[in-house]
Amino acid sequence: MDDIVSNKLFAKVHHELAGVSLNPRRHAASNALEHSEAVAARAVALARANACGDDELKSLENLGRAHDIGKTSGTTRPERSVMCWARQSD
């Protein structure tokens, strides 16, 4: 399984998460990119602790990185953020 950040479009949008601030009462991370990477690292740690295989581990890591990707569109509504992502990939 490939690392999701090897996709150039995803990597570009993922990097934009650095400019998305988070509510400090809800997040320890200062921005959405830092949070995304922390979630990916936690997913990997949990996968290892549960003896997941390499493909499962990579899938969970990728999902951790992607879970807030729609925040770059300025919305937290999943159906809208997915549509913004789809339009960028056209």
Phi and psi in degrees as GROMACS dihedral restraints (atoms count N, CA, C in turn):
[ dihedral_restraints ]
;  ai    aj    ak    al  type     phi  dphi    fc
    3     4     5     6     1   -81.0    20    10
    4     5     6     7     1   155.5    20    10
    6     7     8     9     1   -77.9    20    10
    7     8     9    10     1   130.7    20    10
    9    10    11    12     1   -61.4    20    10
   10    11    12    13     1   -29.8    20    10
   12    13    14    15     1   -74.4    20    10
   13    14    15    16     1    -4.7    20    10
   15    16    17    18     1   -76.6    20    10
   16    17    18    19     1   -14.0    20    10
   18    19    20    21     1   -77.9    20    10
   19    20    21    22     1   118.4    20    10
   21    22    23    24     1   -60.0    20    10
   22    23    24    25     1   -41.9    20    10
   24    25    26    27     1   -65.0    20    10
   25    26    27    28     1   -45.9    20    10
   27    28    29    30     1   -61.4    20    10
   28    29    30    31     1   -44.9    20    10
   30    31    32    33     1   -58.8    20    10
   31    32    33    34     1   -40.6    20    10
   33    34    35    36     1   -62.9    20    10
   34    35    36    37     1   -49.9    20    10
   36    37    38    39     1   -68.3    20    10
   37    38    39    40     1   -39.8    20    10
   39    40    41    42     1   -59.6    20    10
   40    41    42    43     1   -42.5    20    10
   42    43    44    45     1   -61.8    20    10
   43    44    45    46     1   -32.2    20    10
   45    46    47    48     1   -64.1    20    10
   46    47    48    49     1   -19.3    20    10
   48    49    50    51     1   -61.6    20    10
   49    50    51    52     1   -21.1    20    10
   51    52    53    54     1   -62.0    20    10
   52    53    54    55     1   -25.7    20    10
   54    55    56    57     1   -90.1    20    10
   55    56    57    58     1     3.0    20    10
   57    58    59    60     1  -101.7    20    10
   58    59    60    61     1   110.5    20    10
   60    61    62    63     1   -79.0    20    10
   61    62    63    64     1   155.3    20    10
   63    64    65    66     1  -119.8    20    10
   64    65    66    67     1   156.9    20    10
   66    67    68    69     1   -68.0    20    10
   67    68    69    70     1   115.5    20    10
   69    70    71    72     1   -65.7    20    10
   70    71    72    73     1   -16.3    20    10
   72    73    74    75     1   -76.7    20    10
   73    74    75    76     1   -18.0    20    10
   75    76    77    78     1  -112.6    20    10
   76    77    78    79     1   -18.2    20    10
   78    79    80    81     1  -134.2    20    10
   79    80    81    82     1   140.2    20    10
   81    82    83    84     1   -79.6    20    10
   82    83    84    85     1   -26.4    20    10
   84    85    86    87     1   -75.5    20    10
   85    86    87    88     1   148.4    20    10
   87    88    89    90     1   -82.1    20    10
   88    89    90    91     1   -20.8    20    10
   90    91    92    93     1  -147.7    20    10
   91    92    93    94     1   169.9    20    10
   93    94    95    96     1   -69.7    20    10
   94    95    96    97     1   -27.9    20    10
   96    97    98    99     1   -67.6    20    10
   97    98    99   100     1   -47.4    20    10
   99   100   101   102     1   -59.5    20    10
  100   101   102   103     1   -42.4    20    10
  102   103   104   105     1   -63.2    20    10
  103   104   105   106     1   -45.1    20    10
  105   106   107   108     1   -58.7    20    10
  106   107   108   109     1   -44.7    20    10
  108   109   110   111     1   -67.1    20    10
  109   110   111   112     1   -35.8    20    10
  111   112   113   114     1   -66.2    20    10
  112   113   114   115     1   -40.3    20    10
  114   115   116   117     1   -64.9    20    10
  115   116   117   118     1   -41.6    20    10
  117   118   119   120     1   -61.7    20    10
  118   119   120   121     1   -43.9    20    10
  120   121   122   123     1   -64.4    20    10
  121   122   123   124     1   -40.1    20    10
  123   124   125   126     1   -65.6    20    10
  124   125   126   127     1   -39.5    20    10
  126   127   128   129     1   -62.0    20    10
  127   128   129   130     1   -41.6    20    10
  129   130   131   132     1   -63.7    20    10
  130   131   132   133     1   -45.0    20    10
  132   133   134   135     1   -60.9    20    10
  133   134   135   136     1   -43.1    20    10
  135   136   137   138     1   -66.7    20    10
  136   137   138   139     1   -38.5    20    10
  138   139   140   141     1   -62.6    20    10
  139   140   141   142     1   -43.9    20    10
  141   142   143   144     1   -64.9    20    10
  142   143   144   145     1   -41.8    20    10
  144   145   146   147     1   -63.8    20    10
  145   146   147   148     1   -23.9    20    10
  147   148   149   150     1  -105.5    20    10
  148   149   150   151     1    17.5    20    10
  150   151   152   153     1    56.2    20    10
  151   152   153   154     1    37.1    20    10
  153   154   155   156     1   -70.3    20    10
  154   155   156   157     1   152.0    20    10
  156   157   158   159     1   -75.4    20    10
  157   158   159   160     1   171.8    20    10
  159   160   161   162     1   -59.4    20    10
  160   161   162   163     1   -42.0    20    10
  162   163   164   165     1   -66.1    20    10
  163   164   165   166     1   -41.2    20    10
  165   166   167   168     1   -63.9    20    10
  166   167   168   169     1   -43.3    20    10
  168   169   170   171     1   -59.3    20    10
  169   170   171   172     1   -47.4    20    10
  171   172   173   174     1   -65.3    20    10
  172   173   174   175     1   -39.5    20    10
  174   175   176   177     1   -61.0    20    10
  175   176   177   178     1   -45.5    20    10
  177   178   179   180     1   -66.4    20    10
  178   179   180   181     1   -38.7    20    10
  180   181   182   183     1   -62.5    20    10
  181   182   183   184     1   -45.7    20    10
  183   184   185   186     1   -60.8    20    10
  184   185   186   187     1   -42.7    20    10
  186   187   188   189     1   -63.9    20    10
  187   188   189   190     1   -38.0    20    10
  189   190   191   192     1   -60.2    20    10
  190   191   192   193     1   -41.4    20    10
  192   193   194   195     1   -70.8    20    10
  193   194   195   196     1   -31.9    20    10
  195   196   197   198     1   -91.2    20    10
  196   197   198   199     1   -12.3    20    10
  198   199   200   201     1   -62.2    20    10
  199   200   201   202     1   -26.4    20    10
  201   202   203   204     1  -115.4    20    10
  202   203   204   205     1    18.4    20    10
  204   205   206   207     1   -58.5    20    10
  205   206   207   208     1   -29.4    20    10
  207   208   209   210     1   -68.4    20    10
  208   209   210   211     1   -14.6    20    10
  210   211   212   213     1   -64.3    20    10
  211   212   213   214     1   -19.9    20    10
  213   214   215   216     1   -69.4    20    10
  214   215   216   217     1   -18.1    20    10
  216   217   218   219     1   -86.3    20    10
  217   218   219   220     1    -4.8    20    10
  219   220   221   222     1    86.5    20    10
  220   221   222   223     1    11.8    20    10
  222   223   224   225     1  -131.6    20    10
  223   224   225   226     1   149.1    20    10
  225   226   227   228     1  -105.3    20    10
  226   227   228   229     1     5.3    20    10
  228   229   230   231     1   -84.0    20    10
  229   230   231   232     1   114.6    20    10
  231   232   233   234     1   -54.1    20    10
  232   233   234   235     1   -41.8    20    10
  234   235   236   237     1   -65.1    20    10
  235   236   237   238     1   -31.5    20    10
  237   238   239   240     1   -79.1    20    10
  238   239   240   241     1   -39.9    20    10
  240   241   242   243     1   -67.8    20    10
  241   242   243   244     1   -35.9    20    10
  243   244   245   246     1   -65.0    20    10
  244   245   246   247     1   -39.3    20    10
  246   247   248   249     1   -65.8    20    10
  247   248   249   250     1   -38.8    20    10
  249   250   251   252     1   -62.1    20    10
  250   251   252   253     1   -42.2    20    10
  252   253   254   255     1   -63.2    20    10
  253   254   255   256     1   -43.5    20    10
  255   256   257   258     1   -63.6    20    10
  256   257   258   259     1   -40.4    20    10
  258   259   260   261     1   -64.4    20    10
  259   260   261   262     1   -36.0    20    10
  261   262   263   264     1   -67.4    20    10
  262   263   264   265     1   -28.5    20    10
  264   265   266   267     1   -84.6    20    10
  265   266   267   268     1    -5.7    20    10
